[in-house]
Amino acid sequence: MDDFLRLSARTARFTYGAPRAFSFGDDGRLLWFLRSSGPADDRDALWVLDTATGTESQLADPRELAPAPGPLPVAERRLRERTRLTAAGIGSYALSGDGRSAAFALYGRLFTVTYDPGAEPPADGRPVPASVQVPVEVPAAGPAFDPRPNADGSRIAYVADDALHTAPGGRTSPDDGARWGVAEFAAAEELGRSRGHWWSPDGVTLLAARVDETALQRRHFADPAHPELAPEDFAYPEAGGPNADVQLWVLGPGGRRVRLDWDTERFPYVSDAAWESSEEILLTVQDRLQQCVLLLGADPATGRTRELSRTTHPLWVDPLPGTPARLPGGRLLTAADLPGGAARALAVDGRPLTGDGVQVRGFAGVHQGRLLVEAGLRDPAEQQVLLLDPDTGELTVLADDPEVPTVHSVLASAGTLLLTAAGREGVRRTVRTADGREYTPADHAEPLPRRVAPLLERVTEHGVPTALVLPRGHVPGQRLPVLVDGYGGPGFQDVSAEPRRWQHRQWWADQGFAVVTVDNRGTPYVSPAFTHAMYRGFSEVTLEDQVAALQALGARHRDLDLGRVGVRGWSYGGYLSALAVLRRPDVFHAAAAGAAPTDFRHYDTAYTERYLGLPQEHPEVYERDSLIPDAPKLTRPLLLMTGLADDNVHPSHTLRLSRALTDAGRPHQLLALPGVTHMTGHGTREKLMALELEFFRRELAC
């Protein structure tokens, strides 16, 4: 590897040392977060910033608490995969209801820590000393996972060996063979819910998920580098097959148990749950095809539920973070697609508040009586933060940078804001208090080594977003082989002003390529109609737009040599790469396909069925999108890569395609990586990039 790749590997792609996992506590006075000591430190510690003084305090150092790290509990290791977390140390934490205590697990051990900020500083500015407790280890019944303190931090709920416990208190869930207090695979991977238990506001009662996975098939892993080890297995919801049976139960004092009652047959997915008060629970449920989303209110005493809002779409309801929600005063906030799919809007009690010029991306809370909204006003690569009047629909721009493409985001609590701006110069984070004071949480990450300004263009009649990165110092007139590097699948935007994603593409460009990235129809943030174009079929829309965009860019930029085009990607991007050389060898001349879902009949229920429907009802859709029947058509060089410990896109996807290619007598290359997961952490991605570079230089005659 060269110096850039070594630096990228050592710093986890320039993320070690950057603050993350922010949460406000103590009515917005405290900002909690995780951060390691610097760009070569992979172990995150727990920190707090007191917005009354601007002081940062380290509350828990994993190197002191666990000098010799042990193995992660299986449940935590798998949740880290679901949330794409590569850092070691403290992976996550949860705050007490008052926001002054935190609980966290460290290699299966359970800890709690309290920070008492003291009184607000007096008018003369003299600081009032804070009281910081050293972390206290709490005895646990087994390797602890997902600990959560109650309202005042006096009790901790946690999961050990798939049972829900409290400390003090002991086991809370029954021993009935189910998993308690956890999020099932579909919820954590596809629905945005990574937790399975919630304390009531009074800190006495728990709401808990009961997950029965006995109907699911088991997926297995065996490490061929260690044949003496037994295979590992886990429950997996394969498209068209059964899902986990998920119930919500109220677990109260004295063994009282009440099940929340809704039509789980029709609405099997629980995408959110929370206590609204001690007398009401709010939960969001969805039907299997995700065409109907309900916000329900539940009575914890009886389990009875009532429908508060209903959001429907004939194709699928695209998730909008923060919705559905109940606003102060009782009005209901939902997502709404405007007529013709021109824009995503917010609606209050069913009335849209925003118009065609605003693409709403998320609701972040209420600030000074107005709605905090993350949205796009101009190019999809940018994002602004807006204030929206829920009565009049009047918009006020809170964070924007009209001169430089930037992605702005926000976190809010009780008048205090954390504003983040990610653009060409890097990432800026600003804490702004209600009285106008501003602080910047320290960032110890490695500075981005390259200042990359991708050329952003919209092409074809569909206005497809594209980006072009050329070698630094490129001389016009010099023809360049093209490398298409992207994802192309639903739910993820590649062409964005966020700066870190362009570092590696600039490295590829500096190796002598014109690097092209295309957000084809089906990807988010252009418009609902653009996103929904992928309904009932991945392959045709993806490939059609990728080819058309590439040809449009080639016509605009004559230095792109369309006679030498490589394509690379991971996950859906790996699917796109293999698809490209199998079905359009006239356009794409070599491909490196990593972790490709080669046959969506073997991918998970919630993701696949949302877009393709049930395989029993639409077998032709699944057959059309499968790469296995295309194996005999391969005429171009193809490098297949898979991690043998990948529990998201199981290695069997890649191995099935390799077997079909072998059976058809089609030569190809296969890299099967023992111990490597879907995230390709710990320098694996950089090592693969070096191997891919050799492959493309050889096959494209660079």
Secondary structure by P-SEA (a helix, b strand, c coil): ccaaaaaaaaaccccccccccccccccccbbbbcccccccccbbbbbccccccccccccccccccccccccccaaaaaaaaaacccccccccccccccccbbbbbcccccbbbbbcccccccccccccbbbbbcbbbbbcccccccccccccccbbbbbcccccccccccccccccccccccccccccccccccccccccccccbbbbbbbbcccbbbbbbbccccccccbbbbbbbcccccccbbbbbbbbccbbbbbbbccccccccccccccccccbbbbbbbcccccccccccccccccbbbbcbbbbbccccccccccccccccbbbbbbbbccccccccccccccccccccccccccccccccccbbbbbcccccbbbbbbbccccccccccccccccbbbbbbcccccccbbbbbccccbbbbbbcccbbbbbcccccccccccccccccccccccccbbbbccccccccbbbbbbbcccccccccccccccccaaaaaaaaaaccbbbbbbccccccccccccccccccccaaaaaaaaaaaaaaaaacccccccbbbbbbccaaaaaaaaaaacccccccbbbbcccccccccccccccccccccccccaaaaaaacccccccccccbbbbbbbcccccccaaaaaaaaaaaaaacccbbbbbbcccccccccaaaaaaaaaaaaaaaaaacc
